[in-house]
């Protein structure tokens, strides 16, 4: 999923962030192509031809980073609240709070054979 960034220095160009996935971190997209950078730090040219440093600030849990263009920090989405970190992703495994050993659908013998303590 891509999230567009509105910045005066890049008007008319498509500047976006591709949010982090399970095995890849967030990436910077300029005009449809992935920008080359190291450690979430990218050096790109703006519309006037000046080199601008763009940094992606992550906290390694939230998939949407803060974007730092020069000295200006852009927050694309609000930060997660503390209870959103604790609660986990909404609707994990299709049903909230799903646990195979407490669903009531298996007999105690099946649970004991699988090695899960009662």
C-alpha positions in Angstrom: 0.0 0.0 0.0 1.3 3.4 -0.9 0.7 6.6 1.0 1.2 9.9 -0.9 3.3 12.7 0.6 2.4 16.3 -0.1 5.5 18.5 -0.1 6.0 21.9 -1.9 9.5 21.0 -3.1 8.2 18.0 -5.0 5.0 19.5 -6.6 4.1 17.7 -9.8 6.0 14.6 -8.9 4.6 11.5 -7.3 6.2 11.2 -3.9 4.9 8.3 -1.7 5.8 5.8 1.0 5.2 2.1 0.5 4.4 0.9 4.0 6.3 -1.8 5.8 5.4 -5.4 5.2 6.1 -8.5 7.1 9.7 -9.0 5.9 10.5 -5.5 4.3 10.7 -2.1 5.9 9.0 1.0 4.5 10.3 2.3 1.2 10.3 5.7 -0.6 8.7 5.9 -4.0 9.4 8.8 -6.4 7.5 9.0 -9.7 6.6 5.3 -9.5 10.1 4.0 -8.9 11.7 2.9 -5.6 14.4 5.3 -4.5 17.8 3.9 -3.5 18.9 4.6 0.0 20.7 3.2 3.1 19.2 2.7 6.5 15.9 4.5 5.7 17.9 7.6 4.5 17.4 8.8 0.9 19.2 11.6 -1.0 17.0 12.8 -3.8 16.7 16.0 -6.0 13.7 18.2 -5.6 12.1 20.3 -8.4 14.8 23.0 -8.2 17.6 20.5 -8.5 18.8 20.7 -4.9 19.7 17.5 -3.1 17.3 16.9 -0.2 17.7 14.2 2.5 14.6 12.3 3.3 14.6 10.0 6.3 11.9 7.5 7.3 11.6 7.4 11.1 10.2 4.0 12.3 9.7 2.5 15.7 9.8 -1.1 14.4 6.3 -1.9 15.4 4.2 0.6 13.6 4.2 -0.1 9.8 3.7 3.6 8.8 6.8 5.7 9.5 7.2 9.5 10.1 8.8 11.2 7.1 11.6 13.8 7.8 12.3 16.0 4.7 15.1 18.4 5.6 14.1 19.8 9.0 10.4 19.3 8.5 8.7 16.2 10.0 5.5 14.9 8.3 3.3 12.4 10.2 1.3 10.4 7.6 -0.9 8.7 10.2 -1.4 9.1 13.9 0.8 7.0 16.2 -0.7 3.8 17.6 -2.0 4.1 21.2 -0.5 1.9 23.9 -3.6 -0.4 24.0 -3.3 -0.9 20.2 0.1 -2.4 20.7 -1.1 -4.6 23.5 -4.3 -5.7 21.8 -2.6 -6.7 18.6 -4.0 -6.6 15.1 -7.8 -6.3 15.0 -9.4 -9.6 13.9 -6.3 -11.8 14.1 -7.1 -15.4 13.1 -10.6 -14.2 12.0 -12.0 -14.1 15.5 -10.7 -12.0 18.4 -9.1 -14.0 21.2 -9.0 -17.3 19.3 -7.2 -20.0 21.1 -7.3 -23.6 20.0 -7.1 -25.0 23.5 -10.0 -23.0 24.9 -12.5 -23.2 22.0 -14.5 -26.1 23.6 -14.5 -28.0 20.3 -11.8 -30.5 21.2 -11.9 -33.2 23.7 -9.5 -33.3 26.6 -7.8 -36.3 25.1 -7.0 -34.4 21.9 -5.6 -31.5 23.8 -3.4 -33.8 25.9 -2.1 -35.6 22.9 -1.1 -32.4 21.2 1.1 -31.4 24.1 -0.9 -28.3 25.1 -1.3 -28.2 28.9 -4.9 -28.0 30.2 
